[in-house]
Structures are given as C-alpha cells and as structure tokens.
Amino acid sequence: MDSITALRILATLASFAAFIAIACWAYSRGNRERFDEDARIPFQQD
C-alpha cells in the first residue's frame, strides 16, 4: 500500500468520524429546545 492510498483511507475515516460527531450533536437532547426556537423564526411577525 503506497502512501497516497493510506492518506485517502485516513481522510475517508476522518470525514466519516466528523459526520457521525455532527449527527450526534444535532440529535442530542440538549439542543432540541434551541433548534425548536430557531425553527419558529420564519413564522414570527415583527
């Protein structure tokens, strides 16, 4: 295995780990209230 292949594998694994971390953060219970408030912003009247 040459070094470019190893770098590609590492980049793929790092990207997948970042995706899993972002998904866990987005669906965590602590963020639910904040996201619900942000979802209502377009419907609020000035």
N, CA, C and O of each residue as an XYZ file, in Angstrom:
184
protein
N       0.854     -1.167      0.000
C       0.000      0.000      0.000
C       0.903      1.233      0.000
O       1.769      1.383      0.862
N       0.694      2.088     -0.951
C       1.513      3.282     -1.017
C       0.936      4.384     -0.129
O      -0.164      4.247      0.407
N       1.663      5.446      0.016
C       1.292      6.493      0.968
C       0.038      7.254      0.543
O      -0.722      7.696      1.405
N      -0.197      7.417     -0.744
C      -1.388      8.142     -1.192
C      -2.650      7.370     -0.841
O      -3.664      7.968     -0.481
N      -2.598      6.058     -0.942
C      -3.746      5.241     -0.575
C      -4.007      5.334      0.923
O      -5.159      5.418      1.348
N      -2.961      5.321      1.712
C      -3.110      5.443      3.166
C      -3.711      6.797      3.533
O      -4.554      6.880      4.425
N      -3.282      7.853      2.852
C      -3.840      9.181      3.116
C      -5.314      9.255      2.733
O      -6.108      9.890      3.426
N      -5.676      8.611      1.637
C      -7.081      8.597      1.223
C      -7.943      7.854      2.234
O      -9.052      8.284      2.548
N      -7.429      6.738      2.743
C      -8.162      5.974      3.748
C      -8.330      6.804      5.013
O      -9.418      6.841      5.589
N      -7.259      7.473      5.452
C      -7.338      8.307      6.647
C      -8.308      9.475      6.460
O      -9.049      9.821      7.380
N      -8.302     10.073      5.286
C      -9.222     11.176      5.016
C     -10.670     10.691      5.027
O     -11.554     11.379      5.539
N     -10.909      9.521      4.469
C     -12.258      8.956      4.467
C     -12.721      8.651      5.886
O     -13.858      8.958      6.245
N     -11.863      8.058      6.684
C     -12.221      7.747      8.072
C     -12.437      9.008      8.901
O     -13.343      9.055      9.733
N     -11.620     10.020      8.682
C     -11.792     11.283      9.405
C     -13.104     11.964      9.009
O     -13.797     12.522      9.860
N     -13.441     11.918      7.730
C     -14.699     12.507      7.267
C     -15.895     11.773      7.851
O     -16.876     12.398      8.253
N     -15.817     10.460      7.897
C     -16.909      9.678      8.460
C     -17.055      9.959      9.954
O     -18.174     10.074     10.453
N     -15.944     10.071     10.667
C     -15.991     10.374     12.098
C     -16.589     11.762     12.335
O     -17.362     11.951     13.275
N     -16.239     12.723     11.496
C     -16.806     14.070     11.622
C     -18.308     14.042     11.356
O     -19.065     14.718     12.052
N     -18.750     13.278     10.367
C     -20.167     13.162     10.073
C     -20.926     12.573     11.255
O     -21.986     13.078     11.624
N     -20.396     11.517     11.847
C     -21.044     10.881     12.995
C     -21.093     11.854     14.175
O     -22.105     11.920     14.873
N     -20.019     12.606     14.407
C     -19.987     13.566     15.513
C     -21.019     14.674     15.311
O     -21.704     15.058     16.259
N     -21.136     15.188     14.097
C     -22.114     16.242     13.814
C     -23.529     15.707     13.958
O     -24.393     16.399     14.496
N     -23.784     14.495     13.491
C     -25.117     13.902     13.620
C     -25.476     13.691     15.089
O     -26.611     13.954     15.486
N     -24.538     13.227     15.893
C     -24.796     13.044     17.332
C     -25.072     14.377     18.003
O     -25.959     14.473     18.851
N     -24.325     15.402     17.633
C     -24.543     16.733     18.205
C     -25.917     17.276     17.807
O     -26.624     17.845     18.638
N     -26.289     17.103     16.558
C     -27.548     17.659     16.066
C     -28.754     16.983     16.703
O     -29.780     17.628     16.921
N     -28.647     15.703     17.002
C     -29.776     14.972     17.562
C     -29.710     14.820     19.079
O     -30.516     14.088     19.653
N     -28.772     15.490     19.739
C     -28.689     15.382     21.193
C     -29.861     16.126     21.831
O     -30.365     17.103     21.278
N     -30.277     15.660     22.975
C     -31.435     16.243     23.644
C     -31.191     17.678     24.096
O     -32.133     18.467     24.171
N     -29.970     18.021     24.392
C     -29.659     19.368     24.868
C     -29.904     20.452     23.831
O     -30.133     21.606     24.194
N     -29.864     20.114     22.574
C     -30.046     21.100     21.502
C     -31.490     21.200     21.023
O     -31.801     22.071     20.210
N     -32.362     20.351     21.494
C     -33.739     20.309     20.986
C     -34.450     21.646     21.167
O     -35.063     22.148     20.224
N     -34.379     22.229     22.360
C     -35.092     23.477     22.622
C     -34.568     24.602     21.731
O     -35.346     25.381     21.180
N     -33.257     24.682     21.595
C     -32.674     25.737     20.756
C     -33.080     25.572     19.300
O     -33.409     26.555     18.636
N     -33.063     24.355     18.800
C     -33.437     24.123     17.408
C     -34.924     24.378     17.181
O     -35.316     24.857     16.117
N     -35.761     24.057     18.182
C     -37.183     24.347     18.049
C     -37.426     25.852     17.973
O     -38.247     26.313     17.180
N     -36.713     26.613     18.795
C     -36.843     28.073     18.732
C     -36.371     28.608     17.381
O     -37.015     29.476     16.792
N     -35.266     28.098     16.903
C     -34.752     28.547     15.611
C     -35.680     28.165     14.461
O     -35.750     28.881     13.463
N     -36.385     27.057     14.588
C     -37.299     26.637     13.532
C     -38.519     27.548     13.450
O     -39.143     27.645     12.394
N     -38.866     28.213     14.541
C     -40.026     29.100     14.561
C     -39.716     30.510     14.072
O     -40.636     31.312     13.908
N     -38.455     30.833     13.836
C     -38.068     32.198     13.444
C     -38.782     32.665     12.171
O     -39.244     33.805     12.148
N     -38.899     31.863     11.121
C     -39.559     32.372      9.909
C     -41.038     32.705     10.101
O     -41.605     33.460      9.312
N     -41.661     32.158     11.124
C     -43.094     32.362     11.332
C     -43.399     33.505     12.303
O     -44.566     33.844     12.501
N     -42.382     34.096     12.904
C     -42.596     35.188     13.844
C     -42.829     36.477     13.070
O     -42.205     36.729     12.039
N     -43.736     37.279     13.589
C     -44.050     38.563     12.960
C     -43.267     39.660     13.660
O     -43.083     39.621     14.877
N     -42.814     40.622     12.903
C     -42.080     41.746     13.501
C     -43.038     42.771     14.076
O     -42.602     43.785     14.620
